[in-house]
Every structure is written in structure tokens, then in C-alpha cells.
């Protein structure tokens, strides 16, 4: 499995170069990799009868992080969807984007996403899962903004990245807390420790953080607004990321963690409430759209809400319904997105108000769209019908208030029936409507994907027992119940059949009266100004406003402001730590301080005050020199004659240089008022007091025995040097000395460069 996932990243890196060599055949040849993945995972279905398969290599052993993968029924189903649909997406894209100058780049991005999504559904370690989770967000950013010259595409890509990226940060925090609560970062271990996690004190924060990550990725209310905007992406991207794979990542996460975080009231209430609200919101908003891709996007939001609602029920019947509905939705929605792209390619428009009668010019496209629409509507004998019956069955077996989920499924199902007819049937029936370009049938490469997916949506309903091999283990991985999956086209006249029939009749009524429905929906349009999309834009604008103000405040271009900010921040952080964390330790009372020592201290203090208050540069230079000489006297009085000699020499040289350079400059002038002076005085005094407090606290504590005897003892024995000072500089403080040498060397190079830059005398030309 590790090699399988990594092969996708390798091919993604090579895809642009391969396209340059292979050109028109590149898409079909690149599709061989996901086809190989599909065959590989298909062959693993029998092996899973003996239990899940796990592979791992050490990644960060010190943090117990492994690059590990885990294959069971749930991850197998998602892996088959990622790889199987990916084959047709690559073939479709080779024709849809045939003349695009950046087609090779597109292949690289889509393969990067495929590999990331495959790694996500196979990852066992939660940190590994998070890494692939973020890679899907990053690669989807590239794909949504593929036509980066359009501002709308760039804005939609950024919106998707910010929303899903923010959820990803919350998810990382949840994963870390989950690992601490469960005692492991491996999902295969955490799945057996659900009871331990649910009683842990951090359960509620874990649940909230994980749900934020899942809801943002799977476009649940109130984070649903990014998905319709992402329709700026090319149609192959919409069909793959936003119907079959990426938006299902949050569903996969909830399904995977259901044995760990489920079975609590917080889980059930939150998922059923958010899922039900999303289910109805997406279906209602889909009816009010005119663009085929936006219609399908909102209906996808509705379907994702249905899956979240099912997972929130947390029953075996709901788990089985979720997996069947997941497969059915991937088939018919992927087909409908590809049909929408074919219509746009063949007729030049996706606006349903200007489409009609296309079935005469595009019969094969109409066939694919009709079959997919029938499955979406849940009409027999399609696989969507089986999924819809299981939805109602799960609702009837809900642990609380079964009438509520059944009513939600029925109402949203009726609206989605109308949406299916609008998006997959209406454009091809009726009288012919003038389109931007004369309608014509598209190429076989554009028809292969939608035809195959739509045909599977029809054919799978006749082979339900074969599908049970994949769907039953996936449902069992969620609920733990291994009851065989009973799929059949007809169970006789019962409550499920009656509910399906009533839903169909209601859907037909909504379709034929959709103008009234749209008009009613339009009355609520002003409320969109207060919706989550408006809040998103307000937050982005607010963040940019804060950034501008912060930049204006912190990057004024004045060195004194930068120094003041740095000193103020250092003072705040160090003083807080010193007072509230470490604690101030008062020094011992001073011993016998002699008169001449007090005199030296007084001279230093008076000279420092003179330097900052005088208006004469020469006086300021002399005062600074006096401070330096006073420090040299301190060294001399306390037994450091070598430091005193060095200090005397440096101060003498500094005074001479300052006099030569600064003496002829004009006198000091005031460019600031008393308030500025007072502010600078406060900052200076505060930092001076802080340094004094640090010195006094450090000298009042004896952390270890004095080290002077250590240096004397070890200089000859350990460092083989008879001069302790040299040994300290070269051995014990080698890095410090190396840094000082580096500073001197860099300064010398700077001086040399300045000397070389001086204009030299021109040589007189020889006669």
C-alpha cells in the first residue's frame, strides 16, 4: 500500500514532462495508474475476510508517529471510488482540456490530489492522515484556481483553501487530544479504545474539533458556501473532487471515528441536527439555481447532509444505508457533472434557461444524463432506488423520533427528484432552444465516463449480492454489526414502497410547479446578505484591515520605533516570567562597600545622565568615555586586570573615533516633544530596571558550585592548556569565540568593500 500511494506522487511530478512527450495520448496512458490501483484493491477484497491489512514504517519514532496504512472494508470502498472514478476523469480531461496550454500541469495537480486522497482513506496514523488531509486541500486549491487568470477562479480557490485549511487546523488539535486520550496515534488501536476516549475529560473538545474539520471539508451548514463557489474549477475537477472524492473526506472521517466518538448524545444530536439542516438547505437552494454545475453543487451539499444525518443515527441500519447511498451518489453525481461539461462543450452554455431539445443533436449524452437522473431521483430499476429505500428504512429504525428523519428524507428527496429532472432530463427534451453554438455530440472520450458511471447506476441494481461483498464490510467497520446486507429491487408493497411512491409524486409536483417554488425561494434571497458567505467575506476584509493597520504601526520606517517596540515586547515577556513564573529573589544585603567603590558607581551614573541630557556632541562623547572608564575601574577593583586593560584600550579608541567623526557635526536639535521624551524615558528606565533585577536575581542564586576551580583544574588535564584564559576562550567557550571572530571577519570584509568602492585617482595617460 505504501508503494501504491507513493507511486501517485511520483507520477504527478512526472506528468507535465510525460505530456510534453505523449501529447494527445497522455491522458489515457496516465489513467493506467489509477486503473492499476483499482485492480490492486479489488484483489484485496477477498483477503480482508481474514481481517484488516496493516503496513507501517517508522517515521518519527521519538513521537510514536508511523507512516502507516490500514485497509479494511471502509477504506477499501473509498479506495475503489478514488481509483475507479479517477480513471474516467483523466480520460475525460484529456478531451475536455485538449487545447489548454497547461494541460500537463493539470495532470500533475489531479494526480497529486488522487494520491493524497488515496493516502487519506488508507492512513492509520492520525498524523499521517492529517498530512494527506492537508495535501488534498492544497491540491484542490491548485485545481479550483486552475484558470488562474480569472479573478473569480482565484477567489474561489482561496475561499476553499481558507475554509478547509481552518478546519484542518482544528482537526490537528483534535487528533493530538485524541491520541493523548486514547493512548495511541494509530486508528487501528483507537478503534478498540472507544470506551476509554468517551469517558475522558477531553472528549467534548475532541468531538468539537474533529467535527469542525469534517464539516468544513464536507461542506456542512454553515460551511457549505465554499462548494458552489468552487464550481469555477474545470468540469473534470468538479466531477471528481466535489461529488465523488474530496467532499467525501469528511464523511470518511466521521465514519472512521464513529466507533471511537459515537454512541454519545453529543455525537448523535450534533450530527443529526447539522446533517438534517444541510440536507434541506442544499436541496432547496439547488432548485433556485440556473447553472447546471451550481445546481449539482447544491444537490451534492444536500446528499452530504444525508450521509452526516445517517452517521449521526449511529445504528447498523443507518451505517448500511450510508454506504449504499455513498456509492449511488458517487455514480450518478459524477455522471451528471460530466454530462454538464459535455453539454457546455457541445452547446456552449450551462444555463438551463437557454437549454432545450438537445437530445436530438446529443442523443448519447442525453442517454447518460437520463440514466443518472433516474438514479438520482431514486426510481426503479436504478441503484439509487435501493439507496433511497435504505434511507427510509434507516429513518424508520431511528432510535428517537423516527418520524423526524423520515420526514426530512421525504421532503429533501422530493426536491432532489425535481433537481434530477431539471439537471439530467429537461435540457434534452422539449423544443430546441437557440444555444451559443450549434449543438453537436461530443467525442467518445467525453462520453465514456458519464455513460459508464450512469450504466453502473443501472446495472448494479441487478447484482446487489455482488456489491454486498464491498458494502457490508464497510458498514460493519462503522457499526460493528456484521449482518448481511439485504439488497433487492422489490420487497413487496410495504411502508418503504409507499414512502418512495409518495416522494416521487411530490417531486413531480415540485418539478412542474418549479416556477412557483423558485419565486417563493426568491423571497428569502435578501437573507443571503446575512448568510455565512457574507460573514466569510467580512472576516477576510477585517483580517486585511488589521494587517494594514498593523503594518502601518509596526513598519513605520523609523529605527527608534523599531527599537522601542522590541524593547517593550522584551520587557513585557521577561518581566512577566520573572515576576509570575520564576519569582524575584532579593540579593543579600551589601557587605563592606568602600568609599572609592561608591565613588566609581557615582561617576558612572553621573556620566550616563550627562550623556543623555547634554546638547553638545563633544560632551556626550566625553561622558560615554567616562562611563567606559568607570566600568574598567570596576573590573580592576574586583580582580580582573586583563578585562580592565581591554576596556581601557577599547574606550580610548572609541572616544578618539567618535571625536574625529562626530565633532564637526552640528549641535543636537529637538525633533520631538516632551511627551515623546517621557515615553522614551519610561521605556529606558523599565528595561534598565529589568536588567538590574535579572542581574540581582541571578547573583542571589547559586545554581551550582562555583566554576572557577573547575576551569583551573580542567584546563591542563582536559584541554591540555596551561593558560586557563586561553583554554576558556578556545575550548570551553569555543562557539562564543567563533561567533566573535565571525563578526570581526564580516566587519573587515565590509570595511574592505568600502575602501574598494572609493573613487581612485585616474592614471595619467602615457604620451
N, C-alpha and C positions, 0 to 999 in steps of 0.2 A: 504493500500500500504506500509506503514511503516513496519508493521509486516512481510509482504511478502518479502521485501528486507532484513530485519534483519534475517529472517529465513535462508537465504542463507549463511550468515556469521556464524551462529550457526552450521549449518550442515557442513560447511567447516572445522571448528575447530574439529568437532566430527568424520569426515570422516576417518582419519587414524585409529582411535580406532574401528570404526564400521567395517572397512575392516579386521582388525585382527580377529574379531569375525565371520564375514559373509563369508570372502574369495571369492569364485567364484560367489556368488550371490550379492556381494556388489554393483557392478556397476549398475545392474538392479534395485536394491532397492533404490540406491541413485538417480536414474533417475526419481523416483516418485515425487521428489520435483519440478524439472522444469516442469514436466508434470502437476502438480497441479498449478504451475504458469500459464501455458498456458491456462488451463481451466478457471482459475480465470479471466484472462484478456479477454478471449474470451467472457465470460459472461458480461463483461463491455461494449462491443461494442454497445449494444442497449441503455445502459444508457447514452452514450455520445451524443445521439440525443438531450438531454436536455441541453447540454453544457459540458465543461470540468469539471473534478472532481479534487479537490484540498484537500490535507491533510497536516497539519503542526503542529509541536510542537516547543515551544521556545527552542533555543539552546544557543545563546549568545545575550540576549535581549539588552544589552548595546550597541552592534554594529549592531543591527537590522538584525541579522543573525538567520534564522529559519531552522530547519530540515524539509524542506517542499518538497512535491511531487505534480506533476501536470500531469494529464492524459488527453490527447486529441488524435485526430486522428493520429498525427505524432508519439507521444511517444507510443501509442498503437501498431502501426505497428512494431516499433523496439522491444517493449517488447515481442511481439509474436514471432519475429525472434529469439531473445535471448533465450527465454524459449523453443520454439518448436525445434529448431535445437540442443539445449543443451541436450535434451532427447536422441537423437540418438548418440551424441558424447560420452556420458557416457557409453551407451551400447557398442558402437564400441571400446572404450578404454578398457573396461573390457576384451575383447578378444585380441585386438592388443597388450596390455601390460600385458597379463595374467601372464607371468613368470617373470615379472620385480620385483625385490625385494622392490622397492619403489613405488609400485602401490598405496598404501594408501596415501602416500604423494602427488602423482599426483592428486588423487581425491580431496584432500584438496585444492590444488592450482587451479584446474579447477573450483571448486565450488566457491572459492574466486573470481575468475575472473567473473563468471556468475553473482554473487550477485553485484559485482562492476559495471559491465556493465548495469545491470538492474537498479541500483541506478542512474547511469549516465543519462540514457534516460528518467527517471522519475523525476529527480531533478527539483525543481522550483527555489530554491535559487541558485544563481551563485556560492557562496562559497561551498554549498553542492555539486553542480555539479563538481566543481574543485576537491573536496576531492575524489569523486568517479573516476574522470578522472585520478588522480594520482594513485589510487588503481589499476586501470586497467593496468597502466604502470608497477607498482610493481609486480603484479601477473603475467603479461606476461613475465617479466624478469625471474621469477622462472620457468615458463613453457618452455620458449625458451631454457634456460640453464638446463633443467631437467636432461639430461645426462651430469652432470657437470664434469665428469671425462675426457671428451673430450675437449681439449683446444678450438676447433672451436665452440663448443656449448657455452662455457663461453664467448668467444669473441663476438659471435652474440648476446647473451643476453645483454652484456654490451653495445654494439653498439645501440641496440634498446632502452635500458633504457636512455642512454645519449641523443639520438636524440629526443625521445618523451618527456623525462624529461625537456630538454631545452625548447622545445615548450610549455610544461606545465607551466614553469615559466613565459614565455611571456604571456600565456593565463591568468594567475592570475593577472598580471598587467593590462591586457586589461579589465578583469572583474571588477577590482576596479575602473578604469576610467569609465567604462560603468555604474556602479552603481552611481557614482558621477554625470555623465551627465544626466542619466535618473531619478535620484532622488529615486531609489529603487534598491534593490538587487534581487527582485523577477522577474523571467522571465514573469510570468503572468501579471505583471504590466508593465514591459518594452515593451511587445508586443503591448501595446496600446500607447506607447510614442515614436514610431519610428521617427516622425517628429521632436520631441524635441531633440533626440540624433543626428540626421543627420545634424542639424544646429549648434550643439555645437562645440566649438572651439577644443575640444579634439577628434572629430570624426575620423580624419585621424590616429592619434596614436592608438585609439581603434581598428580601422579596421586592421591596420598592425599587432598589437599584437594578435588579435583573429585569423587572417589568418595564422600567423606563427604557432600558436597552432594547428589549424585544418590541415594545410598542413603537418606538421611533423607527426601527428597521422595517417593521411590517405595517407601517402607515395606519396605526390605530388613532382614533379620535383622542386627543386633539392634535396629534402629529400627522394627520393624514394629508395635509395640504401640499406636502412636497411631491407626492406621487403624480398628481395630474400635471404639475409644472415640469416634471421630468419627461413628459412626452415630447419635449424639444429634441430628445435623442432620436437618432435614426430608428426606423421601424424594427429592424432586427434586434436592436438593444431593448426596445420596449417589449417585444415579444418574449425575450429571454430573461432579462433582469426583472421586469416589472409585472410579470404574470406567472412565470414558472419557477424562478430561482431566488433572486436576491430578496424579494419581499417575503419569500417563504423562510428566510433565515430566522426571523423572529419566531415564526411558527415552530420551526425545528427546535429552537432553544427552549420554548415553553414545553413542547412535547418531551424533549430530553430530560428536562429538570422536573417534570411532573411527579415522578416517584420520589423526588427529594423535597420539593417545596409544596407539593399539592396536599390534598386531604386536610386543608385548614379552611376555616371560614373566610379568612382574609384572601386566600387564593381564589376560592370559588366566587365570592361576591365581586371582587375586583375584575376578574376575567369575564364573568358573565355580564356585568354592567358595561364594561368598556366594549366587549365584543358585540353585545346586542346593539349598543348605540352606534357603533361603527357600521354594523350590518345594515341598519335602517338608513343612516346618513348617506352611505355610499350609494345605495340603491336609489334613493330619492334624488340625489344630485346627478346621478347618471341620466335620469330622464330629462333633465333641463339642459343637457349639452347638445351641441350640433356637430362638433368634430368627432369623427369616428374613434380616434385614439383617446380622446378625453372621455368619451362615453365608456370605452372599455376600461380606462384607468379607474374611474369611479366605481364601476361594477367590480373591478378587482379589489378595491378597498372594501366593498361590501362582502365579497367572498372571504377575504382575510378576517373580517369581523366574525363571520360564521365559524371559521376554524378556531378563533380565540374563544368564542362562546362555547363551542363543543369541549375544548380543553378545560374550560372553567367548570363544566359539569362534573368532570372527574369521575366518570362512570365507564365501565367496559363498553357499553353500547355507544357512548359518545366517542370513545377512542376509535372504535371501528368505523363509525361514521366519518370522523375526521380524516382518517387515512384514505377512505374511498373517495370522499369529496375532494381531498387534496389531489389525487391522481386525475379525477374527472376534470377538475378546474384547470390543471396544467395542460391537459389535452385540448379542451375546447377554447380556452382563452388564448393559448399560444397560437392556435389555428386562426382565431378571429383577428388577432393582431397582425398576423402575416397576410390575411385576406385584406385588411385595411391598407396595408402597404402596397399590395397588388392593385387595389382599386386606385390608390393615389398614383401609382406608376402607370396604370393603363388609362385612367380618365383624367388625371391631373388635379383631382380635388378629393378631400376627405369630408367635406361639409355635406351632411345628409340632406340639407335643404336644396342642394343642387345636384342630387344623385337620384337616378331612377331609370328603370329599364335596362340596366347594364347586363342583365342575364343574356340578352340576345347577342351582344358582342363579346361577352366574357363568360361563356357557359361553364367552363371548368372551375373558374374562380367562384362563380355562383354556387356550384355544387359543394365546394369545400366550405363556403360560408354558410350555406343552408344546413349542412350536416352538423357543423359546430354550433350553430344557433339552436338547433333542435336539442343537442346535448345540454347546452346552457339552460334552455328552458325546462329541461327535465322531462322530456316527452319520450315515451317508449317508441322504439326499442333501443334507446341510446344508453350509454353508460351513465350519463347524467341523471337518467331516471332512477337508476339504482341508488345513486348518491343521494338524491332528494328523498327517497323513501327512508333511507337510513337516517337522514336528518330528522324527519318527523318521528321515527322510532326512538331516536335518542331523546328528543324533546318529551315524548310521552313517558319515557322512563327516567326523567329528571328527578333528582332526589327531593326537590322543593318546587312547588307551584308549577307543575308541568304545563299548565295551560299558557303560561307566560312565554317560554321558549317556543312552544308550538305556534302561538300567535305571531311571534316575531319572525319565525321561519316562513310562515304562510304569507304574511304581508310583504316581506322583502322578496320572497320567491315570486309573488305576483308581479312586483315591479321589475324584477330581473327577467321575467318572461317577456315583458314589453321591451326591455332593453335588448334582449336577444333578437327579437323580431326587427327592431329598429336598426341594429348594427349588422346583422348577418343575413337578413332576408329582404327588407324594404329597399335597399339600394339596387337590387337586381330585378325587382318586379315593377309593375305599373308601366305607365307610358315613358318613353325615352325623354330624358331631360338633356338639354344642351350642356356640355361639360367643357372645361378649358381646353382639352384636347380630344380629338375623336377617340372614343373608347375602343380598345382592342385587347385581345387576350395576351397575357404576359408570357414570358419564356418558361420553359419547363423547370428551370432552376427555382423560379419564384412560385411554382405550383406544387413542387414536390413536398415541401414542408407542410403547408396547410392541408393538402389532400391526405397525406399520411396521418397527421395528427387527428384530423376530423374522422378519417376512416377507423382509426383506433378507438375513437369515442363511440363509434357504432359497433365495431366488431367485438370489443371487449365485453359488451353486454351479453354476447352469446357464449363466451368462455369464462364465466365467473369463477369456476373452480380452479382454472389455471392461475388466475390473478390472486386467489387466496393464498398461494404459496408465498407471495411477497407482502400482501396486505395484512394477513393475520399476524405474522411475526412483528410487523411494525406496530400494530395496535397493541400486541402483548407487551412490547417494550415500554409502552406508556402506562398501561393499566395493570400489567402483571397477570391479566386474565388470558388464558390460552384457549378459550372456547373457539372452535372452528367458525370461520366467517361464512355465514349462510347468505349467499348472493343468488338472486333469481329474478328474472324479468316479471314474474307474476306469482303472487302469493294468494290469489283469490280476492274476492270482494271483502275488504276489511277497512278498518279505520284509515290505514295508510293510503289505500287506493282512493277513498273518499276525500281525504285531505289533498291528495295530488290533483284530483279532478277539480275540486273547488278552487285550488290555487291557479290551475290553468284557466278556468273560466274568468277569474278575477284579472289575471294577466292579460287575457284577450280584451277585456273591457277597458283596461288601462291603455292598451295599445291603440285601440280605435278611438278612444277619447283623450289621447295624449295631449292635444292642444289645450284642453281644459286643465289637465294636470300641470302642464308647463306654465299656464297662466297663473294657476294657484301658487306654484313654486316661485314665480316671479315676484309675488307679493312679499315673499320673505327675503328677497335679494338685498334690500337695504341692511339687513342684519349682518351681511357678509363683511361690512365695514368694521364690525366688532369681532370678527372671527379670528381664529388662530393665525391665519396668513397675515392679517393686519398686525397682530402682535409680533410676529416674526420680523416684519419689516421695521416696526417701531424699535424693537430691540437692536437690530443691526444698525439703524440710524443712530440710536442712543450710544451704542458702542463706538461708532465712528466719531460722534461728537465728543465723547470722553477722551478718545485718543487724540483728537485735535487739541483739546484744552490741555491735556497732559503734556503733549509735545511743546505747546507754546510756553508752558510753565517750566518744564524741565530742560528744554533745549533753547535757552534764550540767547546763546552765543557769548555770554559773559562768563569769564573764568571764575570771577568771585562768586557768582551764583552757584556754579557747579561745586566749588569748594564748600560753600555754605550748606548746600543740600547734602553732600557727602558727610560732612562733619555732623550735621544734625541727625542724620539717619544712624550713623555710628554711635553717637551719644545715646540715642533712644534705645537701640538694641542692647548695647553693652551695659548701660545703666540699669535697664530693666533686669537683665540677667544677674548683674552684680547685687542688686538690692533684693529681688524677689526669689531668685534661684540659688545663688551662691551665698549671699549674705556678706555684709561688711564686717570685717574683723578689725577692731581698733588696735593700733600698734601699742607696744609697751611705752610707758612714759619715757621721754628722753632722759638720758643719763647726764653725766657731767659735760655739758656743752661749754666749750671755752669761748672767751671773748672774741678771739680772732676768727673763730668759725662763724659766730653771729655776724661779724663784720663782713665776711665774704658773702654770706647769704644776703645781707642788706645791700651790698654793692650790686649783686646780680639783679635783685628785684628793682632797685632804682634805675639801673641801666636799661632794663626791659621796659619800664614805664616811659623812660625818656625816648626810647626808640619808636614807640607807637604814638607819642604825643607831639614830638618836635616837628617844626615846619622846615627844618634845614636838613638837606640830604647829608651834608658832612657830619652834622651832629648825630644823625641816625646811624651813619656808618660807624662812628666812634663808639656810640652806645652799644651797637651789636658786637663790636670787637671787645668791649668791656665785659659783656655777658660771656663771650667765649673764654676770655682770660680768667674770669671768675670760676668757670667750670673747670679750667685747667688747674686752678689752685685747689679746688675740691679734690681732684684726682691726686694732687701732690700731698695734700694733708692726710689723705686716707690710704697712703701706701701704694700708689700706682704711678711711680715716676715715669714709666715708659709711656703711659697714656697721656700724662701731663705734657711731656715733651712733644708728642704728636699733636696734641691740641694746641700748644703754643705755636708750633710751626704752621698748622692749618689756618689758625685765626690770623696770624701775621700776614700770610699770603692772601687770605680773603680780604682783609682790610685794605691792603695795597691795591688789589684788583678793583675793589669797589670804588676806591678813591679815584683811580685812573679812569674808570669807566663812567661813574655816576656824578663826579664832582662838577663837571661842566654842564650838567643838565639843569633846567630851571627849577626854582623852588617848588615845593609841594603846593598843590592847589586843591580846593574843595570842590568836588563834583557831586556830593551827596549831602543830604540834610541831617539834622540831629536824630531823626527817627531811624535813619539807616545806620548811623553811628551806634545808636543804642542797641539796635538789633545785632549788629556785628559784635558789640561788646558782650552781649548775653551769650552768643554762640561761642565766643572765645573763652569766656570765663567758665561756661559749662564744660567745655572739653578739657580745659586746664584742670578744673576740679576733678573731672573723671579720671584723668591720667594720675593725678595725685592720689586719688582714692585707690586706684589699681596698684600703684607702687606701694602704698602703705599696707594694703591688704596682702599683697604678695610677700612683703618683707616681714609681716607679722606671723606668717605661717611657715612652718618648717616641714615641707612635704617629704623630705628625705635628708639623710646626713649630708653635711657639707661636702662639696665635691673637690675642694682644693687639694685635700690629701690624696684623693683618688687620682687626680691628674699627676701629682708628683710621684706617686707610686707606680703608675702605669706608663708613664712617658718612656722610660728606658726599657721596661720589661715587655710591654705590649707593642709599642710603636718604634722601639729601637732608636729613640732620640734623647739626647742629653739636655736639650733646651726645651723646657716644658711649654714656653710660649709658642715656639715654632711648631711643636707637636700639636698643640691645641688648634692652631690655625690650619695646619696641613692635614691632620688626621681626624681629630675629634670634631672639628667644625669645617670639614673639607667642603661640603656643599655650600656653606655660607661664604667661604673664601672664594670658591669657584664663581659664585654669583657676583661677588665684588670685582673679581678680575674681569668677568664678562662686561660689567658696567663700564669699567675703565677702558676696556678694549673698544667697546662700541663708541664711547665718547671720543677716544683717539681717532677712530675712523671718521667720526663726524667732523672733528677739527681738521683732519687731513682733507676731507672733501671740501670744506670751506676754503682752505688755503689754495686748493687746486682751482676753485671757482673764481679766485681773484683775477682781475684782468692784468695780464703781464705786459711788460714793455715790448713794443714791437721792435723786432730786429731791423736795423737799417739794412736796406738792400745794398748788396755789393755792387760797386760800379762795374 
